[in-house]
Amino acid sequence: MKDAKVLLSTYPFESPYVSYIVNLGWVESIKGRDVILKNRDIIPLSQKKASQFKQQFRDYLSKML
């Protein structure tokens, strides 16, 4: 998993939960402890990574404006 994170470090991919890497461009919203993707899949958001993931998503959205 660490190798994948290194390879994707220049792209908008983040890890909301152990064993998941998500393209921030596919995130529709974050509700509670769930990350909802544009295809309606739901990925859990760990409590430990929640604040960092939310901040990275906000930063990604601000760059898209």
Rosetta constraint file for C-alpha pairs under 8 A:
AtomPair CA 1 CA 5 HARMONIC 6.37 0.50
AtomPair CA 1 CA 19 HARMONIC 7.05 0.50
AtomPair CA 2 CA 6 HARMONIC 6.28 0.50
AtomPair CA 3 CA 7 HARMONIC 6.28 0.50
AtomPair CA 4 CA 8 HARMONIC 6.13 0.50
AtomPair CA 5 CA 9 HARMONIC 5.83 0.50
AtomPair CA 5 CA 13 HARMONIC 7.90 0.50
AtomPair CA 5 CA 14 HARMONIC 7.97 0.50
AtomPair CA 5 CA 21 HARMONIC 7.91 0.50
AtomPair CA 8 CA 12 HARMONIC 7.68 0.50
AtomPair CA 8 CA 13 HARMONIC 6.46 0.50
AtomPair CA 9 CA 13 HARMONIC 7.15 0.50
AtomPair CA 12 CA 23 HARMONIC 5.78 0.50
AtomPair CA 12 CA 24 HARMONIC 5.61 0.50
AtomPair CA 12 CA 25 HARMONIC 7.25 0.50
AtomPair CA 12 CA 60 HARMONIC 7.39 0.50
AtomPair CA 13 CA 21 HARMONIC 6.25 0.50
AtomPair CA 13 CA 22 HARMONIC 5.27 0.50
AtomPair CA 13 CA 23 HARMONIC 4.39 0.50
AtomPair CA 13 CA 24 HARMONIC 5.80 0.50
AtomPair CA 14 CA 21 HARMONIC 5.46 0.50
AtomPair CA 14 CA 22 HARMONIC 5.39 0.50
AtomPair CA 14 CA 23 HARMONIC 6.65 0.50
AtomPair CA 14 CA 24 HARMONIC 6.96 0.50
AtomPair CA 14 CA 53 HARMONIC 7.00 0.50
AtomPair CA 14 CA 56 HARMONIC 7.86 0.50
AtomPair CA 15 CA 19 HARMONIC 7.78 0.50
AtomPair CA 15 CA 20 HARMONIC 5.59 0.50
AtomPair CA 15 CA 21 HARMONIC 4.45 0.50
AtomPair CA 15 CA 22 HARMONIC 6.04 0.50
AtomPair CA 15 CA 53 HARMONIC 7.28 0.50
AtomPair CA 16 CA 20 HARMONIC 6.56 0.50
AtomPair CA 16 CA 21 HARMONIC 6.95 0.50
AtomPair CA 16 CA 22 HARMONIC 7.31 0.50
AtomPair CA 16 CA 35 HARMONIC 7.74 0.50
AtomPair CA 16 CA 43 HARMONIC 7.80 0.50
AtomPair CA 16 CA 44 HARMONIC 7.00 0.50
AtomPair CA 16 CA 45 HARMONIC 4.95 0.50
AtomPair CA 16 CA 46 HARMONIC 6.27 0.50
AtomPair CA 16 CA 49 HARMONIC 6.14 0.50
AtomPair CA 16 CA 50 HARMONIC 6.92 0.50
AtomPair CA 16 CA 53 HARMONIC 6.03 0.50
AtomPair CA 17 CA 21 HARMONIC 7.77 0.50
AtomPair CA 17 CA 43 HARMONIC 7.89 0.50
AtomPair CA 17 CA 44 HARMONIC 6.28 0.50
AtomPair CA 17 CA 45 HARMONIC 5.42 0.50
AtomPair CA 17 CA 46 HARMONIC 5.22 0.50
AtomPair CA 17 CA 49 HARMONIC 7.07 0.50
AtomPair CA 18 CA 46 HARMONIC 7.92 0.50
AtomPair CA 22 CA 26 HARMONIC 7.52 0.50
AtomPair CA 22 CA 27 HARMONIC 7.82 0.50
AtomPair CA 23 CA 27 HARMONIC 7.16 0.50
AtomPair CA 24 CA 57 HARMONIC 6.43 0.50
AtomPair CA 24 CA 60 HARMONIC 7.17 0.50
AtomPair CA 26 CA 37 HARMONIC 5.51 0.50
AtomPair CA 26 CA 38 HARMONIC 5.54 0.50
AtomPair CA 27 CA 35 HARMONIC 6.90 0.50
AtomPair CA 27 CA 36 HARMONIC 6.04 0.50
AtomPair CA 27 CA 37 HARMONIC 4.42 0.50
AtomPair CA 27 CA 38 HARMONIC 5.95 0.50
AtomPair CA 28 CA 35 HARMONIC 7.78 0.50
AtomPair CA 28 CA 36 HARMONIC 5.55 0.50
AtomPair CA 28 CA 37 HARMONIC 4.91 0.50
AtomPair CA 28 CA 38 HARMONIC 4.97 0.50
AtomPair CA 29 CA 35 HARMONIC 6.18 0.50
AtomPair CA 29 CA 36 HARMONIC 5.30 0.50
AtomPair CA 29 CA 37 HARMONIC 6.96 0.50
AtomPair CA 30 CA 34 HARMONIC 5.82 0.50
AtomPair CA 30 CA 35 HARMONIC 4.61 0.50
AtomPair CA 30 CA 36 HARMONIC 5.99 0.50
AtomPair CA 30 CA 54 HARMONIC 7.73 0.50
AtomPair CA 31 CA 35 HARMONIC 6.50 0.50
AtomPair CA 31 CA 36 HARMONIC 7.46 0.50
AtomPair CA 33 CA 44 HARMONIC 5.98 0.50
AtomPair CA 33 CA 45 HARMONIC 4.76 0.50
AtomPair CA 33 CA 46 HARMONIC 6.72 0.50
AtomPair CA 33 CA 47 HARMONIC 7.21 0.50
AtomPair CA 33 CA 50 HARMONIC 7.58 0.50
AtomPair CA 34 CA 42 HARMONIC 6.21 0.50
AtomPair CA 34 CA 43 HARMONIC 5.71 0.50
AtomPair CA 34 CA 44 HARMONIC 4.71 0.50
AtomPair CA 34 CA 45 HARMONIC 5.21 0.50
AtomPair CA 35 CA 42 HARMONIC 5.67 0.50
AtomPair CA 35 CA 43 HARMONIC 5.07 0.50
AtomPair CA 35 CA 44 HARMONIC 6.10 0.50
AtomPair CA 35 CA 45 HARMONIC 6.19 0.50
AtomPair CA 36 CA 40 HARMONIC 5.98 0.50
AtomPair CA 36 CA 41 HARMONIC 5.96 0.50
AtomPair CA 36 CA 42 HARMONIC 4.73 0.50
AtomPair CA 36 CA 43 HARMONIC 6.52 0.50
AtomPair CA 37 CA 41 HARMONIC 5.35 0.50
AtomPair CA 37 CA 42 HARMONIC 6.33 0.50
AtomPair CA 37 CA 43 HARMONIC 7.84 0.50
AtomPair CA 45 CA 49 HARMONIC 7.04 0.50
AtomPair CA 45 CA 50 HARMONIC 6.04 0.50
AtomPair CA 46 CA 50 HARMONIC 5.80 0.50
AtomPair CA 47 CA 51 HARMONIC 7.95 0.50
AtomPair CA 49 CA 53 HARMONIC 5.95 0.50
AtomPair CA 50 CA 54 HARMONIC 6.02 0.50
AtomPair CA 51 CA 55 HARMONIC 6.15 0.50
AtomPair CA 52 CA 56 HARMONIC 6.18 0.50
AtomPair CA 53 CA 57 HARMONIC 6.14 0.50
AtomPair CA 54 CA 58 HARMONIC 6.18 0.50
AtomPair CA 55 CA 59 HARMONIC 6.13 0.50
AtomPair CA 56 CA 60 HARMONIC 6.10 0.50
AtomPair CA 57 CA 61 HARMONIC 6.18 0.50
AtomPair CA 58 CA 62 HARMONIC 6.17 0.50
AtomPair CA 59 CA 63 HARMONIC 6.37 0.50
AtomPair CA 60 CA 64 HARMONIC 6.50 0.50
AtomPair CA 61 CA 65 HARMONIC 6.73 0.50
